[in-house]
Amino acid sequence: MTEPVSAHIRVKGRVQGVGFRWFTQQTAQQLGLTGNVRNLYSGEVEINVEGDKATIMRLIDTVKVGTSLAGVEGVDVQWGAYRGQYPQFSIEF
């Protein structure tokens, strides 16, 4: 395992109202990542995540595909330093 990092991810497309936040939470928890996911007023979904970079990359690869009802059009990622600010992975409302 490498040094932990953080990532701020914005997912564009048809990603609201299709179970995308729940899907992201389940995937992140299975991978052992911490952070949160929430809908944005812009129609995008925002993911803040911390953990091993390779594991976060697995999450990113999974959200690029999305749920069967989703239509992911783009994923923007900004990497940052690990801050240890999330006790678990949750859905923010």
N, C-alpha and C positions, 0 to 999 in steps of 0.2 A: 504494500500500500504506500502511496506517495503522500506528500504533504496535502492536507485538506485545503480546498479552495471554496470560493463562493461563485455563484453565477446568477445573473439577472437575465431572465429569458422572457421575450415577448412573442406570443404566437398569434399570427394573423390568419384570417380566413373565417370559415363558418365553424366557430369554436365555442359559441355560447348557446345554451339550451339543448346541447347534444350529449351531456354527461361528461364533458371534457375535464372539468375540475375534479370530479370523482375519479375518473380514469387516471389523471395525473397523480392524485394523492395515493391511489392504490399502487401504482407503479413505483413511485418514490419510496413508499413504505417497504415494498418488497425488496427494493435495492438498498435499504438501510440509510436513506438520505433524510436530511432534516430541512425544513423550510416551510413555504406556504404557496398557495395558488389562489388567484382571485380574478374575477371578471373586471375589465376596465370599461369605462363609459364609451371608449372608442370602438368597442366591439371585439377588442383583442383580449387575450388571457395573459396575465402576468404571473411568472413563476420566479420565486426567490428560493434558491437551494444552496445547501452546503454539504460538502463531503469530498470524497476522492474524485479527482478530475475525470479519471477513466469511467467511473460509475456515473457521474453526471453526464458524460457523453452518451452513455447507454440510455439514460432518461431522455436526452435530447433526440436521439435516434428514434425512440419510441413515440414521443409526442409529435415528431414530424409526420408519422403515419396517422396517429390519432385514433378516434373511435370509428366505428362503421358509419356513423351519422355525420361525423365531422368532415370538413373540407379544409385542411391546413394548406395555406398558400405561402406561408413564410415563417421562418423562425430566426429571430435576432438574439444573439447571445453576447453579453458583456461579462467578462471574467473579473473577479476581484479577490481580495484577501479573505481568508477564513476568519470569521469573528466569533463563532460559537454562539450565535444569538437565538437559535431555534432548538427547543427541547425535543420536538417531533416534527412531522410534516402534517400541516393542517390546511383546511379550506377556509379562506377568509371571506366574510360576507360584507 
